[in-house]
Structures are given as structure tokens and as C-alpha cells.
Amino acid sequence: MSGNVFRDEGCATADGTVNVNFDKLEGGAWTYKNTASRTLANGHFEVLNWGVGVGQWRARAVFPAQGDYSTSESNYHDFEIKPVPAPVPTETFLTLDSYQNGAPGTVSVSGHVFVAGGTTPATGTVNVNFDKLEGGAWTYKNTASRTLVNGYYEVLNWAVGVGQWRVRAVFPAQGNYASSASNYHEFSIQPVATNAFITINQVLPGQPGHVSVSGHVLRANGTPAMGTVNVNFDKVESGSWTYKNTASRTLVNGYYEVLNWAVGVGQWRVRAVFPAQGDYSGSESDYHEFVVNAR
């Protein structure tokens, strides 16, 4: 609400303070509620975003006698504040479509958001939240937000990794819609089984002796794994096997090789160990024995 206070002649502006009074219609009669006082600036006043609430109201400006000015007041101005319509209730549904092992493990989910009690699709954005079981408690990890298309949403091949998970869809209050949330759906991603293989390519006597080995780490289905493999060397000393050293290699399309590794004269064995990493379970090859003789 805004206005001006002028002197009698109607052109020159007044100075001082004006009171804007608000009355509300209650029980069929006007009841005074509150006042916003403002200091005139070049005769002008304004009251912005004054809280009044739902109902039938009237307001008028009163300029009380002050200084050399006599009192004056404006006409009443009536207005109505109508209640905001109640949000449209919604229901959120989620289906756990599939989940699979991988690197990392992935899951696909989809569902709908409808106006409550029917099949009318809602519009807006839905948040699909993923929690992981850590230390015996559910821990929020991340969210996939999707825009509804005819009330439908889907999240395809979302990376989650190995572990126990739960997921639910949350439709936050937006537009004319109330919020809603689906039930939780739990699922588990298990480590991908692997097989580690090793081959001794050559044994070279010398000072010191050398050996070259290579091999593969594959998933149980035969596709190459990713990560790091450790090639461990043991030597017979005093009649028993003694660990000596390790050559670590990064897999390239599942393949690794160790070229001309110094071992020295003696009785040796070697095997490849693929430790559990990422979404992969650990595996190891058989031992391969070899002898490096003195030249």
C-alpha cells in the first residue's frame, strides 16, 4: 500500500509521520488489528508486504496532527486475502527393475508419480535416493533426479558398487502438488568372481638369473578384469619356501607381463595374486616352479 500526504492546496507535500491502520472483518464487524507507521519522504509513504493473513480487510492512512499540520485521513480501501488451495496429494511408486554385477555394479529403477487415488500423472521432478549399508546403518550416498514424462521416470544403469543397498523415490512438494515418497526397495551387489592365470615364458641363467612371466585375470564369464595384479616370487632356502619379492602390474585388457625379472640362481616358484579391488573378488593362480642354474 502506498500514498501521499499534501497540504490543503494539494500541491505542496507534507512532512512527518503517517499511520496506516488495518482492520479485519470478524463476526460481521470491523476490528482494528495493527498499524504500520511510516515517515513521509517528499510527502510519499509505502507499506510493502505487510502480513495480514486470510480474510476480509480494510486499510486507511491517518496523518495525525503534528508540527504545524492538522490531522487528516484517507478513505478506507477494502481488500480480500483468499486462502491458497490445498496442495494436490500425490503417490509415488518405484520398481526395482534390475541390478547386476560389474565394474562398478549398476542398478536400474523406474516408476510413476500419480495424483493420489487415481491414475492421473503428476508433473515435475522426482529424486531417486540411494543408501548403502555401512557399519550396520544406512548411509545416504547419492541421488538421481529425473523429470517426469507422463508421470513416469527411469534411472538406467546407475553406478552403485558392491554392497547392500536400498533405494526409494521422493517427489518433493512442487507447483500445486504435495510431496510423497515410495517404499524402500533393497538389493545387493556381490563382488565379481575372477580367475588369475600365469605362464612362465622363459627362464634365463645368468649373473643374476632372470625370468619372464605373463598371464591374464579374467572374470568368471571370461571377460577381462581391470585393476592391479601382484606376481609373487618365493625361493627354496634351507628346505622351505621363503617369500622374496613382488612385481606389481596394471592389467591391460586383462593381461599382464613381467619381463626379465631378476631372481638369481636357485629353486623358485611364482604365482599371480589378484587382490579384491573395486567390484572384483580376489583370486590367485597356481604356483609355477622353475630352476635357475649357475652358468
DACOR-V901929 format. One line per field, one symbol per residue. ss: DSSP state (@ for helix, = for strand, . for the rest). psi: psi as a letter, one per 40 degrees, with the letter a starting at -180 (. if undefined). Layout:
ss: ???
psi: ???
This chain:
ss: .===.=......=...==========..===========.=..===........=========..=..=..==...=====......=.===========.....==========.....=...==========..===========.=..========...=========..=..=..==...=====..=.===..======.....==========....=...==========..===========.=..========...=========..=..=..==...=====...
psi: iiaihiideedhiiiahihhhhiihhfeihhhdihhhihhhfeiiihhfhhdiiahiiiihhhihibeiiiiiiiihiihhiihiiihiihhihhhdiiiiagiiiihiiaihihieaehiiiahihhhhiihhfeihhhdihhhihhhfeiiihhfhhdihahiiiihhhihibeiiiiiiiihiihhiihiihhiihhdihhiagiiiihiiaihiideeiiiiahihhhhiihhfeihhhdihhhihhhfeiiihhfhhdihahiiiihhhihibeiiiiiiiihiihhii.
